[in-house]
Amino acid sequence: MSQALTFAVIAALGNLVGGVVAVRGARLGFQIVAGFVAFGAGFMLAVAIVEVLPEAFARGGAEAAPFVLLGYLLVHLTQHTATEHFHFGEETHHVTRVAGISALVGLLLHTFFDGVAIASGFSVSQELGILLFLAILLHKLPEGLTITSLQVAGGIRARTALGSAALLGIATVLGVVVTDSVAFLAAHGLALSAGVTIYVGASNLVPEFQGKKGWRLPVIFFAGAGGFWVVSEVLERVV
């Protein structure tokens, strides 16, 4: 678990970095985060479909399928049904203070399962653990930026908003800590993580750049999927 915990802490720092970008309002930083959204979406979907889903079915058989669906539905419930709408990027619309708080609650479950995914990946192999860590790390900056900018737009102080970004990181670390000690997560964490990862990549991140003009972000998206194959080949040789 120590290896998974180390990688989870590194990933958690990405939430805080994204929050700092939001507070400082660096335009270049927002452009970089947009690139992370597109690249991360491609990379996450590739990891989830090519690596995580087959492994989940190999370990759980047909019984894994409902848990993949459950992971997908849980994120949709907490982020787009039980909470007000938010998007993964700089908040440019007027929002209420309650919206910022409800978004935090929704994202906490998602980031908790980020930790479950890392722990579950390392329980299978070091290669899968690192692939899931990288997929999660790539969307940590947009997460931190999202919650911080949303709360600042709702009238919450910047320091408090940064604290919310830090809480997302803590939830990820907590996910790693409890996975091995909770029988349900130890047994079905990989399948749940597959559903969560597919949701974040396909339903959260892809819509963020689908409607934008230009070719830059779509190219980065395909590069993210291609990047998975490159990283996977490298890991096979060195891990």
N, C-alpha and C positions, 0 to 999 in steps of 0.2 A: 504493500500500500504506500510505502514511503516514496517510491518513484512516481506513482500516480499523484500523490499529494504535492510533490515538488512541481510537477507540470501544471497542476490545477492552480497553484499560487501564481505561477508565471502568467497563466491565462487570465486570472482574476485581475492582475495589474492592468490588463488591457482595458477593463471597464473604467478604471481610474484615469487612464490616459485619455480615453474618449471624453470623459467628463471635463478634463482640463481643457481640451480642444474647444468644447462647447462654451466654457466660461470665458476663455480668452477670445473667442470669436475670430480665430485666425482663418481667413478665407482659404488659404492654401491647405490648411488642416481639413476643412470641410470637403475640399476637392479630393484629398487623399482618402478620407473616410468613404466618399462615394465610390472610389475605386475598390476599397476593401469590401464594400457591400456587393459589388458585382463579382469580383474575384472570389470572395468567400461563398457566394451563392453557388457558383459553378463547382468549387472545390467540395463544399458540403454535400451537394447532391451526388457527386461522383463517389465520395467516400461512403455515403449512406446506402446507395444502390449497389455499388460494386463490392463493397467490403462488409458493411455492417449487416445488411439484410441477409445475405447468404450465411453469414456466421450465426445470426440469430436463429434462422431456420435449421441450420445444422445442429445447433444445441437444443432447440425446443421443438423442432418438428412443426407440424401444423398448428400446435398450440401457441406458437409464437405470434401467429397472424393477428389474433385479437389484441394482443398487447402492443403491436406496432400501431394498430388503429387507435388504441386507447391513448398512446403517447401523442399521436397527431391531434386527437380530439381534445385532450387536456389543455394543450397549448392554445388551441382555437378558443376554448371556453374561457380561459383566463386572460387572453390578450384581446379578443375581439367580440366576446359575447357578454362577459361579466364586467368588462371595463369599457371606458370610452375609447374611441379610435385614436390610435397614434401611429406614427410612421417612423421608420429607422433612418433618421437623418435630422438635420437642423429643423427645429420647430418654427414654422413661419406663420401659423394661424393662432388666433386668440383662443386660449384654453383656460379652463378654470383650475383653481388650486386642487380641487378634488380629482380632476383628470390626472394631474401629476402623481398624486398619491395612489390612485387606482392602477395607473400604469406600472408603478413600482411593484404593487402586489402581484400583478400579472406577470411581470418579468422575473420576479423572484422564483416562481415555480420553474420557469424556463431555465434560468441560470442554475438552479438546483440540479436539474437534469443534465446540464452541461457537465457537472461534476460526476453524476452517475455514469454518464457516457465515458468519461475519461477512465474512471475506475473499472468499468465493465470492459473497456477496450484492453487495458493492461492485464486484466484477468485472463484474457484470451492469448494475447501475445504483445511483445513490446512494439512490434510494427503497427498493429492495429491501434494500440494506445497512443502512439505518436501521431498517427494519421488523424485520429479523433481530436487530439489536442490541437493540432494545426487547424483543423476545420473550425473548432470552437474559438481559437485565438483570433482567427480572421474576422469573426463577427463580434468580438468583444468591444472593439473600438466603436462600431456603430451603436451597440447597446448602451455603452457609457455616455456617448454623445446624445442619444435619444432621451434617456431618462433625465439627464442634466438640463438639456435645452428645454424639454417639456416642462420641467418643474420651474425653471427660471421664467419661462413665458407665463406660467400660472401665478407668478408673484412670490415664489419661494426664494429665499436668499441663496446666493451662489454657493456659500459654504455648506449649507444644508443639502443643496442639490448634489454637490460633490460627495457628501456623505451617503446619499442614496446610490450613487454609482459604486461606491465602496461596498455597500451592502450587497449589491449584485455579485461582486467578486467573492464576498464571504459566503454567499449561498452556494457558489460553485465549489468552494473548498469543503463546505458542509456536505455537499452531495457525495464527494469522495469519501469523507470520513464515515458516513453512515451506510454506504452501499454494502460493505462486507458484513456489517452487523445486523442488517435487516434482511431476513430470509427472502422476502418478496422481491426486493431489489437485486439481491444476489442471483436469484433465479431468472428474473425477467427484465433486469435493467438494460440489457443489450437491445432487446426487442422494443422496449419503451423508448430508448434513446434513438433507435432508428426512426420511429414515428415522429419524435420531437425534431430530429435533425432534418427530416424531409419537410416538415412543416416550416421550420425556420428558413430553409433554403428556398423552397418553392413558393410558399404562401406569404412569407414576410419579406424576404430580401429581393426576389425577382420582381415583384410588382413595384419596388422602389425605383427601378430604372427602366422598366418596360415602356413607360409612357414618355420618356425623355427623348428629345431629338438628338441626332448625331450617332456616330458609329463607335465612339470610344468605349462606352460602358458595355454594349453588347460584345465587343471584341474582348474586353477584359473578362466578361462572364465566361466565354468559351475558353479563354486562356486559363481561367481557374479550373475548369474541368480537365483541360490538358495538363495543367500543373499537377493534378492528382496523379496522373500516370507517371510523370517524371519523378515525383517524390516517392511513389510506391516502388519504382524500379531502383532508386538509390537506396531506399531502406532495405530492400531485399538483399542488396549486396553488402551493406555495412552493418546491419543489425543481426 
